[in-house]
Amino acid sequence: MEIDYYELLEITKTADKESIKKAYRKLALKYHPDRNQGDKEAEAKFKLINEAYEILSDDEKRALYDRYGREGLKNGLGGRGFSFEDIDIEGIFSDFFGFGRRSRQSENEKFSPNLSIPLVISFKEAVFGSKKTVDYMYKCFCKTCNGTGSKDGQTSTCGVCKGKGQVGVSRGFMTFVQTCSECRGSGKVVKEKCKDCSGEGFTNKRESIELDIPEGIDDGMNLRVNDKGNLTKDKRGFLTVKISVQDDDTFIRDGMDIYLKFPVFFTQAALGAKVKIPTIRGQAFLELPVGAKEGDHFVLENEGVKDIHSDDIGRQIVQISISFPKHINDEQKELLQKLNQSFGVSEDGLHKEQEGFFDKIASWFK
């Protein structure tokens, strides 16, 4: 039986990302193994719920699933597919609910030297590469207070977390670990704040850099730039640029492969034809065989995206949809009727292939 991710999460196919998150939160807590110890059915449901969230929360994977179903996603329509075995179930759960992942900063360090910022680029920029100017803010160690945030340089142990930098919050049957809001994870507090940094231990500065976006970069990938992160007392860290790629109205990307759903006229499908189709680099020709059917797919080699790590180029996979005329004139109607007769459709509206069905049930009426 085909698994329906929307039914699993109890949402509609038009659900937005926020609705998907809410549905996942509710069901993941309900079926989590810690809450259903020894219940194999609940454990299996929990895995499927995480699988559904992994797909539907990702715009690209969701689009592929909506078009080709779970098997199409898995098999990649004969190409490079998505592996369900690679899903980090507990990782998704932990990241989503936000516990067990954060560690206390060093007592002498108010902030990490490394910095991460998001960058949204267009589908075209990701496929062909580009140059982008990025403005961002980074932290600088406050020399006035030597990074303590204290006017006199003195600190005391935080009374909320007792110097641990973290506090535990109980919610139902689980305990979540969170960074202490009082000391922000440092375990230390100040009595009188430094005027230059307002007690933060650092100041913020703005910088502008030009990035070379490499050809073939994909959604979710990162670019790392050395010596462009936060400035601590001893060094300047690296900057991580997290890439988000906008969807395209025509093409769908899956790794190095490009997917296109393209309409062909019913006469082209019936007769076979050489059809001109768009590609990410311009156009190509698709050879349709006689009698091509709705949903047939065809592979065009080397019409996909260049691999970011090599000179390999992916494919373009074209799925056809058959289109029919909404209106016909008298001349066209006459031609189609003649065509109908030439294929052996009788006056009572039956083709020989259809007559066989009536032969099979003729005995019912004797």
Backbone torsions as a table, in degrees:
resi	resn	phi	psi	omega
1	MET	NA	132.0	-177.3
2	GLU	-68.0	130.8	178.3
3	ILE	-78.1	131.7	177.5
4	ASP	-109.5	109.8	-176.3
5	TYR	-62.6	-35.0	-179.6
6	TYR	-66.6	-41.2	176.9
7	GLU	-66.0	-38.4	178.6
8	LEU	-57.7	-43.9	-178.7
9	LEU	-88.7	-0.6	177.6
10	GLU	58.8	47.4	178.8
11	ILE	-132.3	168.4	177.4
12	THR	-90.1	166.7	-179.3
13	LYS	-70.5	-13.0	179.1
14	THR	-98.6	7.0	-177.0
15	ALA	-60.8	137.8	177.8
16	ASP	-85.1	177.1	-174.6
17	LYS	-63.4	-35.2	-179.6
18	GLU	-66.9	-39.0	177.9
19	SER	-66.5	-37.2	178.2
20	ILE	-64.3	-42.6	179.4
21	LYS	-62.7	-44.1	-178.8
22	LYS	-63.9	-42.6	179.8
23	ALA	-64.6	-42.5	179.2
24	TYR	-62.6	-45.9	-179.0
25	ARG	-56.0	-47.0	-177.0
26	LYS	-63.4	-48.2	-174.9
27	LEU	-76.9	-33.9	179.2
28	ALA	-64.6	-39.8	176.5
29	LEU	-68.0	-38.6	-177.6
30	LYS	-65.6	-40.4	-173.3
31	TYR	-105.1	8.0	-178.4
32	HIS	-60.6	136.7	-177.9
33	PRO	-54.7	-33.4	179.4
34	ASP	-63.5	-25.0	-178.8
35	ARG	-95.5	-11.7	-177.8
36	ASN	-134.0	54.0	-174.9
37	GLN	-61.3	129.3	179.5
38	GLY	84.1	-5.3	-179.5
39	ASP	-92.4	98.3	-177.5
40	LYS	-65.2	-33.9	180.0
41	GLU	-65.6	-41.7	177.7
42	ALA	-66.4	-38.2	178.9
43	GLU	-63.0	-43.1	178.7
44	ALA	-65.2	-39.6	178.8
45	LYS	-65.3	-39.0	179.2
46	PHE	-60.9	-41.9	179.2
47	LYS	-64.1	-42.6	180.0
48	LEU	-67.4	-36.0	178.7
49	ILE	-64.2	-42.2	177.3
50	ASN	-66.2	-38.7	177.4
51	GLU	-61.9	-44.2	179.8
52	ALA	-62.8	-42.3	-179.7
53	TYR	-66.5	-39.3	178.5
54	GLU	-57.4	-39.9	-177.8
55	ILE	-80.5	-50.9	-172.4
56	LEU	-73.9	-19.9	178.0
57	SER	-84.9	-7.0	178.6
58	ASP	-107.4	117.1	-174.1
59	ASP	-56.8	-42.2	-176.7
60	GLU	-69.6	-46.1	179.9
61	LYS	-66.6	-36.3	179.3
62	ARG	-64.7	-41.4	179.3
63	ALA	-63.0	-41.2	177.7
64	LEU	-66.0	-40.5	179.4
65	TYR	-64.7	-44.2	179.9
66	ASP	-61.2	-32.6	-176.2
67	ARG	-87.6	-40.7	-171.6
68	TYR	-116.4	-7.8	-179.0
69	GLY	80.8	178.2	-176.3
70	ARG	-64.1	-41.5	-178.3
71	GLU	-67.6	-37.6	177.3
72	GLY	-64.0	-37.6	177.4
73	LEU	-67.1	-42.6	-176.9
74	LYS	-66.3	-43.5	-174.9
75	ASN	-92.8	-9.2	179.8
76	GLY	60.5	28.8	-178.2
77	LEU	49.9	48.0	177.3
78	GLY	89.1	4.8	-176.9
79	GLY	-126.7	-139.5	-174.9
80	ARG	-83.7	106.7	-174.3
81	GLY	-98.4	175.6	176.8
82	PHE	-86.6	134.9	-179.2
83	SER	-98.3	115.7	178.5
84	PHE	-69.7	-18.5	179.8
85	GLU	-72.1	-17.7	-175.7
86	ASP	-86.1	-1.6	-176.7
87	ILE	-71.1	124.4	177.4
88	ASP	-87.7	89.5	-172.3
89	ILE	-61.9	-53.7	-179.0
90	GLU	-67.4	-29.3	177.9
91	GLY	-65.0	-42.8	177.9
92	ILE	-60.5	-47.8	-177.5
93	PHE	-60.6	-46.8	-178.3
94	SER	-65.4	-45.0	-179.9
95	ASP	-64.4	-38.9	-176.0
96	PHE	-68.0	-44.1	-177.3
97	PHE	-89.4	-8.9	168.3
98	GLY	70.7	44.3	175.6
99	PHE	-131.7	157.6	173.9
100	GLY	72.0	11.9	-175.3
101	ARG	-115.3	-17.3	-173.3
102	ARG	-102.7	139.2	179.5
103	SER	-117.9	158.0	-178.0
104	ARG	-71.5	138.6	175.9
105	GLN	-69.8	158.7	173.4
106	SER	-59.1	145.5	-178.1
107	GLU	-59.4	-28.2	-178.1
108	ASN	-98.6	11.9	-176.0
109	GLU	-127.8	115.0	-178.9
110	LYS	-81.3	-21.2	-177.1
111	PHE	-155.5	158.5	179.6
112	SER	-77.0	145.4	177.1
113	PRO	-70.0	-20.5	-176.8
114	ASN	-94.9	145.0	-173.3
115	LEU	-130.1	143.6	178.6
116	SER	-126.3	132.8	177.8
117	ILE	-133.4	151.5	177.5
118	PRO	-89.1	153.1	174.5
119	LEU	-144.5	122.2	177.9
120	VAL	-96.9	127.9	177.8
121	ILE	-125.9	162.6	-178.9
122	SER	-79.0	164.2	177.2
123	PHE	-57.4	-44.1	-178.6
124	LYS	-65.1	-42.2	179.5
125	GLU	-62.5	-36.5	179.0
126	ALA	-69.3	-40.5	-176.8
127	VAL	-70.2	-43.9	-172.9
128	PHE	-107.4	-5.0	-178.2
129	GLY	81.3	161.7	-179.3
130	SER	-170.1	177.7	171.8
131	LYS	-113.2	133.1	-178.5
132	LYS	-130.3	133.9	173.3
133	THR	-94.1	126.0	-174.5
134	VAL	-120.8	128.3	173.5
135	ASP	-102.2	134.0	-179.3
136	TYR	-153.1	166.1	178.3
137	MET	-106.7	141.2	174.8
138	TYR	-133.8	161.4	-176.3
139	LYS	-94.0	144.2	177.5
140	CYS	-125.1	131.3	177.8
141	PHE	-54.8	130.7	-179.8
142	CYS	-83.2	115.0	-178.7
143	LYS	-76.7	-25.4	-177.9
144	THR	-60.3	-46.3	-177.8
145	CYS	-106.3	10.1	-178.8
146	ASN	58.5	31.8	175.7
147	GLY	79.3	5.6	-177.7
148	THR	-85.2	-24.5	-175.1
149	GLY	83.2	-3.0	-176.8
150	SER	-103.0	138.7	-179.5
151	LYS	-59.5	-42.0	-179.5
152	ASP	-97.6	4.9	178.6
153	GLY	79.3	4.9	-177.6
154	GLN	-99.5	142.6	176.7
155	THR	-130.7	162.3	176.2
156	SER	-133.9	162.9	-177.9
157	THR	-67.0	135.1	179.5
158	CYS	-63.9	130.0	-178.3
159	GLY	-79.4	-16.8	-178.3
160	VAL	-80.5	-50.0	-177.3
161	CYS	-101.2	1.0	-179.5
162	LYS	58.6	33.7	177.0
163	GLY	86.1	0.2	-177.2
164	LYS	-81.8	-24.5	-179.7
165	GLY	85.6	-8.5	-179.6
166	GLN	-137.6	153.6	176.2
167	VAL	-130.7	151.4	178.4
168	GLY	-98.8	136.2	178.5
169	VAL	-123.0	122.0	-178.9
170	SER	-89.4	131.4	176.0
171	ARG	-134.2	101.0	-179.3
172	GLY	66.6	-123.3	-175.3
173	PHE	-91.3	-0.2	-177.4
174	MET	-122.9	155.4	174.9
175	THR	-115.5	124.4	180.0
176	PHE	-100.3	137.8	177.5
177	VAL	-99.3	125.9	-178.1
178	GLN	-127.5	153.6	175.3
179	THR	-66.3	135.4	179.8
180	CYS	-62.4	126.1	-178.0
181	SER	-76.2	-21.1	-178.1
182	GLU	-73.2	-48.0	-176.9
183	CYS	-107.0	-1.4	179.6
184	ARG	58.7	34.8	174.5
185	GLY	90.7	-5.1	-176.9
186	SER	-83.0	-24.3	-176.4
187	GLY	82.1	-0.7	-177.7
188	LYS	-127.0	149.3	175.9
189	VAL	-130.7	159.5	179.1
190	VAL	-115.7	153.6	179.7
191	LYS	-88.4	-46.0	-179.9
192	GLU	-125.5	122.8	-172.2
193	LYS	-76.3	148.2	174.0
194	CYS	-67.8	134.2	-177.0
195	LYS	-71.0	-31.9	-176.4
196	ASP	-71.8	-35.1	-177.0
197	CYS	-115.9	5.5	179.8
198	SER	57.1	32.0	176.9
199	GLY	84.2	3.2	-177.8
200	GLU	-80.0	-28.3	-175.2
201	GLY	89.1	-1.1	179.7
202	PHE	-156.1	160.9	173.1
203	THR	-117.0	162.1	-179.7
204	ASN	-105.0	136.5	177.2
205	LYS	-128.3	152.0	-179.8
206	ARG	-102.6	142.7	178.4
207	GLU	-141.8	152.7	177.9
208	SER	-125.0	128.8	178.7
209	ILE	-132.0	155.7	176.0
210	GLU	-103.7	126.2	-178.7
211	LEU	-105.6	140.0	170.8
212	ASP	-93.4	107.3	178.0
213	ILE	-82.4	115.1	-175.8
214	PRO	-72.3	148.5	177.2
215	GLU	-61.7	130.8	176.9
216	GLY	93.3	1.8	178.7
217	ILE	-62.1	148.5	-174.3
218	ASP	-124.0	163.3	178.6
219	ASP	-57.4	133.5	179.5
220	GLY	93.1	-10.9	177.6
221	MET	-78.3	161.9	-179.3
222	ASN	-122.4	147.7	170.2
223	LEU	-111.3	134.9	-179.5
224	ARG	-113.6	129.6	179.6
225	VAL	-121.4	117.8	-178.7
226	ASN	-71.7	147.4	174.5
227	ASP	60.0	30.5	177.3
228	LYS	-129.5	15.9	179.0
229	GLY	-93.2	-148.2	178.7
230	ASN	-76.1	151.9	-179.0
231	LEU	-103.7	107.8	177.7
232	THR	-90.9	-172.6	-179.9
233	LYS	-65.0	-34.7	-172.9
234	ASP	-104.4	-24.4	-174.2
235	LYS	-160.8	169.4	171.1
236	ARG	-110.6	128.1	-175.6
237	GLY	-79.6	-168.6	179.9
238	PHE	-101.1	157.0	179.5
239	LEU	-104.6	127.3	174.5
240	THR	-106.1	123.6	178.9
241	VAL	-104.2	113.5	-178.7
242	LYS	-89.0	119.4	-172.6
243	ILE	-89.8	129.9	169.5
244	SER	-119.7	129.7	-176.4
245	VAL	-107.9	129.8	178.6
246	GLN	-71.8	150.4	177.3
247	ASP	-71.8	157.7	175.7
248	ASP	-109.5	147.6	-178.0
249	ASP	-73.3	-21.4	-174.8
250	THR	-107.2	-46.9	-172.5
251	PHE	-106.7	150.9	171.2
252	ILE	-119.3	132.9	-177.6
253	ARG	-105.9	138.9	172.3
254	ASP	-134.8	93.7	-176.1
255	GLY	67.7	-119.2	179.1
256	MET	-91.1	-8.6	-176.0
257	ASP	-95.1	147.9	177.5
258	ILE	-116.3	133.5	178.8
259	TYR	-110.7	140.2	179.5
260	LEU	-141.5	127.6	171.7
261	LYS	-98.5	120.5	-169.6
262	PHE	-127.8	131.9	179.4
263	PRO	-80.9	137.4	172.0
264	VAL	-125.0	145.2	-177.6
265	PHE	-72.6	149.7	-172.9
266	PHE	-60.5	-30.5	178.4
267	THR	-70.9	-34.6	176.6
268	GLN	-64.9	-40.2	179.3
269	ALA	-67.8	-39.5	-177.6
270	ALA	-71.6	-42.4	-174.8
271	LEU	-87.9	-20.2	-169.1
272	GLY	83.0	139.6	-175.3
273	ALA	-161.5	160.3	172.2
274	LYS	-97.9	110.8	-171.4
275	VAL	-110.6	131.0	176.8
276	LYS	-83.5	127.8	-178.8
277	ILE	-128.2	155.1	177.8
278	PRO	-78.6	147.7	172.3
279	THR	-129.7	173.1	-178.9
280	ILE	-67.9	-17.4	-179.9
281	ARG	-106.7	0.5	180.0
282	GLY	147.0	-95.8	-178.9
283	GLN	-154.7	161.9	177.2
284	ALA	-150.6	171.1	-179.9
285	PHE	-113.8	135.9	-179.7
286	LEU	-111.7	125.7	179.3
287	GLU	-90.8	106.4	178.0
288	LEU	-86.0	131.0	176.1
289	PRO	-76.5	163.1	175.5
290	VAL	-62.5	131.3	177.8
291	GLY	78.9	28.0	176.4
292	ALA	-58.6	142.1	-173.3
293	LYS	-110.5	158.9	174.9
294	GLU	-55.1	128.9	177.5
295	GLY	89.3	-7.3	176.5
296	ASP	-59.1	144.5	178.0
297	HIS	-124.9	149.8	-174.8
298	PHE	-133.3	143.8	-175.1
299	VAL	-109.5	126.5	175.0
300	LEU	-108.3	111.1	-178.8
301	GLU	-69.5	147.4	175.6
302	ASN	59.8	29.3	175.6
303	GLU	-117.7	16.1	179.6
304	GLY	-102.2	-147.4	-174.9
305	VAL	-98.2	142.7	177.1
306	LYS	-71.3	136.4	177.8
307	ASP	-66.1	134.7	-175.9
308	ILE	-67.6	-20.7	-176.6
309	HIS	-105.3	-4.3	-177.2
310	SER	-153.1	-172.0	178.0
311	ASP	-95.9	6.5	179.1
312	ASP	-66.2	144.8	178.9
313	ILE	-124.0	137.4	-179.1
314	GLY	-77.0	-164.9	-175.6
315	ARG	-116.1	164.2	167.0
316	GLN	-110.1	125.7	-178.8
317	ILE	-108.8	119.4	-174.9
318	VAL	-107.4	123.5	172.6
319	GLN	-106.5	128.2	-175.8
320	ILE	-95.6	149.0	170.6
321	SER	-124.4	135.7	-176.1
322	ILE	-86.6	127.2	177.5
323	SER	-109.0	144.8	-179.1
324	PHE	-122.6	153.5	179.4
325	PRO	-69.4	140.6	178.1
326	LYS	-83.6	-24.5	179.2
327	HIS	-139.8	143.3	175.3
328	ILE	-132.5	147.7	177.6
329	ASN	-88.7	178.9	-176.1
330	ASP	-62.1	-39.7	-179.2
331	GLU	-65.9	-42.9	179.3
332	GLN	-66.2	-37.9	178.5
333	LYS	-62.4	-43.1	179.6
334	GLU	-63.9	-41.8	178.9
335	LEU	-63.7	-41.2	179.8
336	LEU	-67.6	-34.8	177.5
337	GLN	-66.4	-40.0	176.7
338	LYS	-64.8	-40.5	177.8
339	LEU	-63.1	-40.3	178.0
340	ASN	-58.3	-47.5	-179.9
341	GLN	-65.0	-37.9	-178.9
342	SER	-65.6	-23.7	177.9
343	PHE	-92.2	6.3	173.9
344	GLY	86.7	22.3	175.3
345	VAL	-81.5	121.1	-174.8
346	SER	-76.7	172.5	-178.8
347	GLU	-65.7	-26.3	178.5
348	ASP	-85.3	10.1	171.9
349	GLY	83.0	25.3	-179.9
350	LEU	-117.6	136.9	171.0
351	HIS	-97.0	158.0	-176.7
352	LYS	-58.2	-33.3	178.3
353	GLU	-67.7	-29.6	179.1
354	GLN	-78.7	-32.1	-178.6
355	GLU	-61.2	-30.8	-179.7
356	GLY	-60.3	-31.9	178.9
357	PHE	-66.2	-37.6	179.0
358	PHE	-70.7	-34.3	177.3
359	ASP	-62.2	-36.2	-177.5
360	LYS	-67.3	-28.3	-177.5
361	ILE	-108.3	9.1	-178.5
362	ALA	-60.3	-34.2	-177.4
363	SER	-67.1	-19.8	179.8
364	TRP	-61.7	-31.4	-170.9
365	PHE	-101.6	10.4	177.0
366	LYS	-90.3	NA	NA
